[in-house]
Structures are given as structure tokens and as C-alpha cells.
Amino acid sequence: MNDLGKYLLYFLLGGSIVSFSTYLGSQGKSFLAAMASTFPAITGVTFILLYANGGGATTVDYAKNLLWFVPPWIVYVVAMIMGVPRLGFWPAMVGSLVLYMGCIGLLKLVLR
């Protein structure tokens, strides 16, 4: 499979998971939607593809760096939980993303 075919497959896999999560959430099944969107399918596929293309060391490096993004993600989700009822969806979304990116920036400074 050529590079364009690979990236098209990656795009379709990611889009399918997002679509499935959205469908479940719109049907009132928020727990299943959350599980589907956090299920390590994308991460698992990424592990497989990294291993196939770059080997074990590349996969381990990716996994180690992935852990650094857990605390900013938690800040993002908590900000959405607290922000949507108080500010509405769009202001909460923007604020949560700003907080997420701020946390990433702080992590980058700390890791230097």
C-alpha cells in the first residue's frame, strides 16, 4: 500500500470512531459514547503502525510521550464539565482548549 493509501485508511479509521461516538451520544448513550471515544482503538492502531514502520523503540518512545498528555486532557475535560453549564458550549470549548494548550506549553517548558 502506498503512503496516500495508508493515510486515507488512517483517516477513515479515525473518522469512523468519531462518527460512532457521536451516534451513541446522540442516542442518549453518553457512557458508551465516552467509552467508544476513549477506547484505545486509535492508540492501539497507532502502536501497531508505529511498530510496523519504526520498530519497538519508536513505539515505546511514543507511548512514554503519550502519558505526558493525560494531565492536560484531564484539565480539558474538567473545564468542559464545569464550563458548559456556566458559560455555554462554545465559550467553554474555547476556554477548555486554551487551558489544554496552556498545559501543553507548561509541560514543554518543564521537559526542556
ZAVO-533607 format. One record per residue (C-alpha): x, y, z. Coordinates in steps of 0.05 Angstrom, whole numbers, plus 5000, padded with zeros to 4 digits. Example, Ala and Ser with C-alpha at 12.3 -4.5 7.8 and 13.67 -1.06 7.14 Angstrom:
BEGIN
524649105156
527349795143
***
This chain:
BEGIN
500050005000
502850684982
503351275031
497051605005
493150965015
495850885086
493851585106
486951505075
485950875116
488251235179
483451805164
477651315154
479150945218
479351585259
473151865226
469351215238
470851235313
468651965318
462251825279
460651215322
461751625386
457452185361
451951695342
451951375411
451952045446
446152305403
442151675423
442851855497
448251335509
453451815536
457151285576
458050845514
459851455472
465251645523
467850935525
468050895449
471851555442
476851385496
477550645478
484750555457
482950365386
486450965355
492350905403
492650155390
492550235315
497950775323
502150295364
501449755310
503050225253
508950545290
511649855306
510849625234
514150255206
519150445260
520249855307
519749755382
523850355404
519450835364
513250525395
515950575466
518051305456
511151465430
507851115490
512251485540
510652155509
503251995506
503051965582
505052695586
498552885553
494052555606
494153135657
492653675605
487053235577
484053175648
484353935655
480854005588
475253525606
474153825676
473954515645
468554285597
464553965654
464854605694
464555095636
458654855594
453254965648
456255645668
458555945602
455155545547
458355055499
462555495453
465755935506
467155315548
470154965487
474755545471
476755625544
478054885552
482454865490
486355475514
487455135581
489454485546
494454845502
497055245562
498254605600
501954315540
506254945537
507854875611
509754145601
514254325544
517754845588
518454345645
521153795599
526754225570
***
